[in-house]
Amino acid sequence: MNRDATIWRRLAVYLPGLLFAAFLQTLPGSTGRLVSPDFLILFPLIAGLWTGGYDGFAFGLAAGFLRDYMAGRGYGVGMLAGMFVGLIAGRLAAEGWQRYALRGGILVLVTTFIYDMTMSFFVWLIPMGDVRTPLGPLWRVALSHFPAKLLSNIIGALALTCYFWLAFYRRKTKREKNDRLEEMRGGESLA
C-alpha cells in the first residue's frame, strides 16, 4: 500500500482503471449466465482501502456517476452508493497486508450484500417500465445470486489489488535497503 504517491500518479492509475472498469460493465455478454465482478463498486472500495484518505470517496462519486449514466436512470442512487463505499473503505484503510486482507474481505462481503439488496429495493421503488414486481421476489432473486456474485466480486477485488500493487510499486533505492539493514542490526556499523 502506497499512501505517499503524488496526485498525478494516482490520477494516472485511477482514471484508466475506472474507464476500463466502466467498459467491462457494459460489454454485451456481461449479463449472461456467468456473473461478472461489479468493478464500479469494487473500484472505490479498493481505492479507499489502498490509499486511505478521500480517494475512494472521489472515485466512488465518479464510478456512481458512470453507473447511473450508463443505466440511463436518474442520477443519485449509484453516486450515493459509490460515495459511501469509498468513504467507509478510506476510513477502514490500515497499514499491513493482514489487516488489508481482513478488512477488504469483510468489506467486499458486506458491500456486495447491502448493495444488491438496496438496488433491488430501488428497482421495486422506482420501476423502469410499466410492470411493478413485488419486493419479496426481487429480494429472493438477489439472494439466490448472492454466492456467485460474492465469489466474482472477491476475484475482482483480488484483480484490482494486483493492478494497484503493480501501478503503485516503488523500487527501493540502495540507500533505503542499507538503512533498513542497519535498523535490523540495531544501527551498529560493521566497519
C-alpha positions, 0 to 999 in steps of 0.5 A: 500500500502506497499512501505517499504517491503524488496526485498525478500518479494516482490520477494516472492509475485511477482514471484508466482503471475506472474507464476500463472498469466502466467498459467491462460493465457494459460489454454485451455478454456481461449479463449472461449466465456467468456473473461478472465482478461489479468493478464500479463498486469494487473500484472505490472500495479498493481505492479507499482501502489502498490509499486511505484518505478521500480517494475512494470517496472521489472515485466512488462519486465518479464510478456512481456517476458512470453507473447511473449514466450508463443505466440511463436512470436518474442520477443519485442512487449509484453516486450515493452508493459509490460515495459511501463505499469509498468513504467507509473503505478510506476510513477502514484503510490500515497499514499491513497486508493482514489487516488489508486482507481482513478488512477488504474481505469483510468489506467486499462481503458486506458491500456486495450484500447491502448493495444488491439488496438496496438496488433491488429495493430501488428497482421495486421503488422506482420501476423502469417500465410499466410492470411493478414486481413485488419486493419479496421476489426481487429480494429472493432473486438477489439472494439466490445470486448472492454466492456467485456474485460474492465469489466474482466480486472477491476475484475482482477485488483480488484483480484490482489489488494486483493492478494497484500493487503493480501501478503503485510499486516503488523500487527501493533505492540502495540507500533505503535497503542499507538503512533498513539493514542497519535498523535490523542490526540495531544501527551498529556499523560493521566497519 
